[in-house]
Amino acid sequence: EVQLVESGGGSVQAGGSLQLSCTASGFTFDDFGMGWYRQAPGNECDLVATISSLGGTYLADSVKGRFTISVDSAKNTVYLQMDTLKPEDTGVYYCAADRLRSGFIATFPQCDHNENYWGQGTQVTVSS
């Protein structure tokens, strides 16, 4: 059974930092691209960052220079380091694995589309 378990969310003031972790099981971690999506209330599920099985990374324009995505293959874990957080970063962050190995789609109505494997989500709240 595929499982993605996120941790590390919380509440922080603007300018602060958080690190999200996502530990995967039930599939060969190194064979799949991994990513993070964000869904704020009333908004769609938007792609924030990805890292391919070869180590190439992508960051959405809104988080470039502030967020970093990385993996620890020995731990089957992907991280999202979030620095200089802004109130607009608030939302539920979902870890995802590129189930079809076809690349991550930028936006979904909800973070549950069967294009990906999904974690349960972790809340990040940034106050001004």
C-alpha positions in Angstrom: 0.0 0.0 0.0 1.3 3.4 -1.0 1.6 5.9 1.9 2.9 9.4 2.0 3.0 10.9 5.5 3.7 14.6 6.0 4.8 16.4 9.1 6.3 19.8 10.0 3.4 22.1 9.5 2.3 24.7 12.0 1.8 28.4 12.7 4.6 31.0 12.2 4.9 34.7 11.9 5.8 36.3 8.6 9.5 36.1 7.9 9.8 32.8 9.8 10.7 29.3 8.6 9.3 25.9 8.6 10.5 22.6 7.2 8.0 20.0 5.9 8.8 16.4 5.6 7.1 13.6 3.7 8.1 10.0 4.2 7.0 7.5 1.5 6.4 3.8 1.6 4.8 1.2 -0.7 6.7 2.1 -3.8 10.3 2.4 -5.1 11.0 6.0 -4.0 14.0 6.6 -6.3 11.9 5.8 -9.4 9.4 8.6 -8.9 9.4 12.3 -9.0 8.2 13.9 -5.8 6.5 17.2 -5.3 4.6 19.6 -3.0 1.3 21.2 -3.7 -0.5 23.9 -1.7 -4.2 24.6 -1.4 -5.5 27.7 0.3 -9.2 28.1 1.3 -11.3 28.8 -1.8 -8.3 28.2 -4.1 -7.2 25.4 -6.3 -4.5 22.9 -5.5 -1.3 24.5 -6.9 2.1 23.0 -7.6 4.8 24.6 -5.4 7.9 22.5 -5.9 9.1 19.2 -7.5 12.2 17.1 -7.6 12.7 14.5 -10.3 14.2 11.0 -9.8 17.4 12.5 -11.4 17.5 15.3 -8.9 16.3 18.2 -11.1 14.1 20.7 -9.2 11.3 23.1 -10.0 10.0 25.9 -7.9 6.9 28.0 -8.6 7.7 31.7 -9.2 6.0 32.7 -6.0 8.4 30.7 -3.9 11.7 31.0 -5.8 14.5 32.2 -3.6 12.5 31.3 -0.4 11.7 27.6 -0.6 14.0 24.6 -1.2 13.0 21.0 -2.1 15.4 18.1 -1.4 15.3 14.4 -0.8 17.0 11.8 1.4 16.7 8.6 -0.5 18.1 6.6 2.4 15.0 7.7 4.4 12.5 7.7 1.5 11.8 11.3 2.5 11.3 14.5 0.6 11.6 17.9 2.4 10.3 21.4 1.7 12.4 24.0 3.5 10.3 27.2 3.6 12.1 30.4 4.6 11.0 34.1 4.7 7.4 32.9 4.9 4.6 35.3 3.8 0.9 35.3 4.8 0.1 34.2 1.2 2.0 31.0 1.8 -0.8 29.9 4.1 -2.6 26.7 3.1 -2.6 23.0 3.4 0.5 21.5 1.9 0.3 18.1 0.2 3.1 15.8 -0.6 2.7 14.0 -4.0 4.4 11.3 -6.0 4.2 11.3 -9.8 2.3 8.1 -10.0 2.2 7.9 -13.8 5.8 9.2 -14.2 4.5 11.7 -16.7 5.4 14.9 -15.0 3.5 17.0 -12.5 0.4 18.9 -13.5 0.4 22.5 -12.3 -3.1 22.8 -10.9 -6.0 20.6 -9.8 -9.4 21.5 -8.4 -8.5 19.5 -5.3 -5.4 17.7 -4.1 -6.7 14.2 -4.6 -6.5 13.6 -8.4 -5.4 10.1 -9.3 -2.6 11.5 -11.5 -0.6 11.4 -8.3 -0.2 9.6 -5.0 -1.1 12.0 -2.2 -0.3 12.5 1.4 -3.0 13.6 3.9 -1.8 17.3 4.0 -0.3 19.5 6.7 -1.5 22.9 7.6 0.8 25.9 7.3 -0.4 29.2 8.7 1.6 32.4 8.4 0.4 35.4 10.3 1.3 39.0 9.5 
